[in-house]
Amino acid sequence: MARSIDPRLKLTLSMLRDLVNKLAVISGQCDLLSDHLKEGSQCAKRVIAIRGIAREMAKDLDEYHHKMLESRSTRIEELNVA
């Protein structure tokens, strides 16, 4: 018997995916903005830093999202075997 996903887990997974998508938008906007800034300027350096942080956070959250999905799959398989 297949077990449905816990609504709290579903919400958490959805929120993680939304955060990753929003961070991707921030990163993309930084790319567009940096095209209009003088290379090496203080503003350009700040935009590059923001983009780097957004990408790093998105990567970390995406990895966590995948771990949660893998954990969920393992639990369902264990239930099916039992």
C-alpha positions in Angstrom: 0.0 0.0 0.0 1.5 3.3 -1.1 1.6 6.0 1.6 0.8 9.6 0.7 3.3 12.3 1.4 3.1 14.1 4.8 1.5 17.5 4.2 4.2 19.2 6.3 7.0 17.5 4.2 5.2 18.5 1.0 5.0 22.1 2.2 8.7 22.1 3.2 9.8 20.7 -0.2 7.6 23.3 -1.9 9.1 26.1 0.1 12.7 24.9 -0.6 12.0 24.8 -4.3 10.5 28.3 -4.2 13.5 29.6 -2.3 15.9 28.1 -4.9 13.9 29.6 -7.7 13.9 33.1 -6.1 17.6 32.9 -5.5 18.1 32.0 -9.1 16.1 35.2 -10.0 18.4 37.3 -7.7 21.4 35.7 -9.3 20.1 36.4 -12.8 19.3 40.0 -12.0 22.8 40.5 -10.6 24.1 39.2 -14.0 22.0 41.7 -15.8 23.0 44.5 -13.5 26.7 43.8 -13.6 26.6 44.3 -17.4 25.9 48.0 -16.7 28.5 48.6 -14.0 32.0 49.6 -14.4 34.2 46.6 -14.0 36.1 46.7 -10.7 33.9 49.4 -9.2 32.6 49.1 -5.7 29.1 48.6 -7.0 30.3 45.8 -9.3 32.1 44.1 -6.5 29.0 44.2 -4.3 26.8 42.8 -7.1 29.3 40.0 -7.6 29.2 39.3 -3.9 25.4 39.2 -3.8 25.3 36.9 -6.8 27.9 34.6 -5.3 25.9 34.3 -2.0 22.7 33.7 -3.9 24.2 31.0 -5.9 25.8 29.3 -2.9 22.6 29.4 -1.0 20.6 28.0 -3.9 23.1 25.2 -4.3 22.9 24.3 -0.6 19.1 24.4 -0.5 18.9 22.4 -3.7 21.2 19.7 -2.2 19.1 19.7 1.0 15.9 19.4 -1.1 17.3 16.3 -2.9 18.4 14.7 0.4 14.9 15.2 1.7 13.4 13.6 -1.4 15.9 10.7 -1.1 15.1 10.2 2.5 11.3 10.2 1.7 11.9 7.6 -1.0 13.9 5.3 1.4 11.1 5.5 4.0 8.4 4.6 1.5 10.5 1.7 0.2 11.0 0.4 3.8 7.2 0.6 4.4 6.5 -1.3 1.2 8.9 -4.1 2.2 7.4 -4.4 5.6 
